Amino acid sequence: SLVFAVIIGIVNGIVVVKTGLPSFIVTLAMMFMIRGATIGITREITGRTQVGALKNLPGFQAAVKVFSSKIEVFGTNFAVSIIWWIVLTLVATWVLLRTRFGNWIPGIGGSLQASRNLGVPTTRVKITLFVCTALAAWLVATIQVTSFGGADVLRGTYREFYAIVAVVIGGTLLTGGYGSALGAALGALIFGMVQQGIIFAGIDADWFQFVLGGMLLSAVLINRFVRSRAVLVR
């Protein structure tokens, strides 16, 4: 599954680089293709959308320890997935702020041609980023599979839009050129808190998508205002 995720990331990157199509459209199309093929093949083999009995496979318990076990910190048990989230956020933040590769990323997002003129290997950077995105999706899927002991090909449907909302709330511009890993992590945290808060507040869960849309619109407007103010200050 890890190798397959890497291949998908490479294919997405090559298609975007070679055709010049918007990455959102290419990855969305690929997602529908992979999702449709996965559902069709799974139904053909198992007659349903679930793949069970994974707990009996060799190496499953080792995977559980790495991806979905519990660790004790100061007498409190935490899911190891939280450690993955924190570590990856710190690593991504360090890459963006302290490395040459991290400096290339917002440059390419802001102006591809200008970055190319400055000698930035735009093709390599783009493909690498698509691979990293695919690996992130693989990690989330692996955590879920090891947590539930099985897989459902319908699980995670439309979660890609939730991811977009989370990063926008965290300050990432959909037009490219500005964003941070820490902001995206905080955006995901805020999104999760709102999702759980609606339930604890006793509000009908049917209103969640309304609140979600309002959060997205508010975040876009705030990001636009902050960016325009920053341009004026410069």
Solvent accessible surface area in square Angstrom, and as a share of the most:
residue,aa,sasa,rsa
1,S,110,0.71
2,L,80,0.40
3,V,107,0.61
4,F,112,0.47
5,A,11,0.09
6,V,44,0.25
7,I,88,0.45
8,I,34,0.17
9,G,0,0.00
10,I,67,0.34
11,V,58,0.33
12,N,13,0.06
13,G,0,0.00
14,I,73,0.37
15,V,52,0.30
16,V,7,0.04
17,V,44,0.25
18,K,158,0.67
19,T,80,0.46
20,G,64,0.62
21,L,90,0.45
22,P,81,0.51
23,S,51,0.33
24,F,106,0.44
25,I,93,0.47
26,V,13,0.07
27,T,44,0.26
28,L,43,0.21
29,A,48,0.38
30,M,31,0.14
31,M,45,0.20
32,F,101,0.42
33,M,128,0.57
34,I,54,0.28
35,R,49,0.18
36,G,42,0.40
37,A,51,0.39
38,T,53,0.31
39,I,39,0.20
40,G,41,0.39
41,I,105,0.53
42,T,13,0.08
43,R,122,0.44
44,E,149,0.67
45,I,132,0.67
46,T,61,0.36
47,G,61,0.59
48,R,127,0.46
49,T,8,0.05
50,Q,72,0.32
51,V,54,0.31
52,G,36,0.35
53,A,73,0.57
54,L,28,0.14
55,K,121,0.51
56,N,126,0.65
57,L,99,0.49
58,P,134,0.84
59,G,52,0.50
60,F,19,0.08
61,Q,108,0.48
62,A,62,0.48
63,A,27,0.21
64,V,33,0.19
65,K,146,0.62
66,V,78,0.45
67,F,26,0.11
68,S,23,0.15
69,S,29,0.19
70,K,138,0.59
71,I,58,0.30
72,E,126,0.57
73,V,56,0.32
74,F,203,0.85
75,G,61,0.59
76,T,70,0.41
77,N,102,0.52
78,F,80,0.33
79,A,28,0.22
80,V,19,0.11
81,S,32,0.21
82,I,68,0.34
83,I,66,0.33
84,W,76,0.27
85,W,98,0.34
86,I,78,0.39
87,V,71,0.41
88,L,80,0.40
89,T,17,0.10
90,L,113,0.56
91,V,77,0.44
92,A,39,0.31
93,T,31,0.18
94,W,145,0.51
95,V,40,0.23
96,L,50,0.25
97,L,134,0.66
98,R,186,0.68
99,T,36,0.21
100,R,179,0.65
101,F,57,0.24
102,G,0,0.00
103,N,104,0.53
104,W,40,0.14
105,I,38,0.19
106,P,54,0.34
107,G,33,0.32
108,I,12,0.06
109,G,35,0.34
110,G,54,0.52
111,S,51,0.33
112,L,64,0.32
113,Q,102,0.45
114,A,47,0.36
115,S,7,0.04
116,R,112,0.41
117,N,109,0.56
118,L,152,0.76
119,G,61,0.59
120,V,20,0.11
121,P,41,0.26
122,T,8,0.04
123,T,62,0.36
124,R,146,0.53
125,V,0,0.00
126,K,50,0.21
127,I,37,0.19
128,T,50,0.29
129,L,55,0.27
130,F,29,0.12
131,V,25,0.14
132,C,67,0.40
133,T,90,0.52
134,A,15,0.12
135,L,60,0.30
136,A,54,0.42
137,A,63,0.49
138,W,54,0.19
139,L,17,0.08
140,V,87,0.50
141,A,51,0.40
142,T,24,0.14
143,I,30,0.15
144,Q,66,0.29
145,V,41,0.23
146,T,11,0.07
147,S,66,0.42
148,F,131,0.55
149,G,8,0.07
150,G,12,0.11
151,A,28,0.22
152,D,32,0.17
153,V,31,0.18
154,L,80,0.40
155,R,94,0.34
156,G,31,0.30
157,T,48,0.28
158,Y,132,0.50
159,R,119,0.44
160,E,38,0.17
161,F,81,0.34
162,Y,44,0.17
163,A,56,0.44
164,I,46,0.23
165,V,6,0.04
166,A,10,0.07
167,V,48,0.27
168,V,2,0.01
169,I,36,0.18
170,G,19,0.18
171,G,17,0.16
172,T,36,0.21
173,L,22,0.11
174,L,122,0.61
175,T,122,0.71
176,G,25,0.24
177,G,27,0.26
178,Y,137,0.52
179,G,38,0.37
180,S,52,0.33
181,A,20,0.16
182,L,94,0.47
183,G,11,0.11
184,A,25,0.20
185,A,10,0.08
186,L,87,0.43
187,G,0,0.00
188,A,42,0.32
189,L,79,0.39
190,I,80,0.41
191,F,18,0.07
192,G,26,0.25
193,M,123,0.55
194,V,42,0.24
195,Q,44,0.20
196,Q,90,0.40
197,G,31,0.30
198,I,12,0.06
199,I,105,0.53
200,F,169,0.71
201,A,69,0.53
202,G,68,0.65
203,I,90,0.46
204,D,83,0.43
205,A,66,0.51
206,D,121,0.63
207,W,140,0.49
208,F,22,0.09
209,Q,132,0.58
210,F,144,0.60
211,V,50,0.29
212,L,17,0.08
213,G,38,0.37
214,G,37,0.36
215,M,32,0.14
216,L,55,0.28
217,L,113,0.56
218,S,55,0.36
219,A,11,0.08
220,V,58,0.33
221,L,99,0.49
222,I,104,0.53
223,N,22,0.11
224,R,177,0.65
225,F,130,0.54
226,V,87,0.50
227,R,119,0.43
228,S,52,0.34
229,R,130,0.47
230,A,42,0.32
231,V,87,0.50
232,L,135,0.67
233,V,125,0.72
234,R,236,0.86
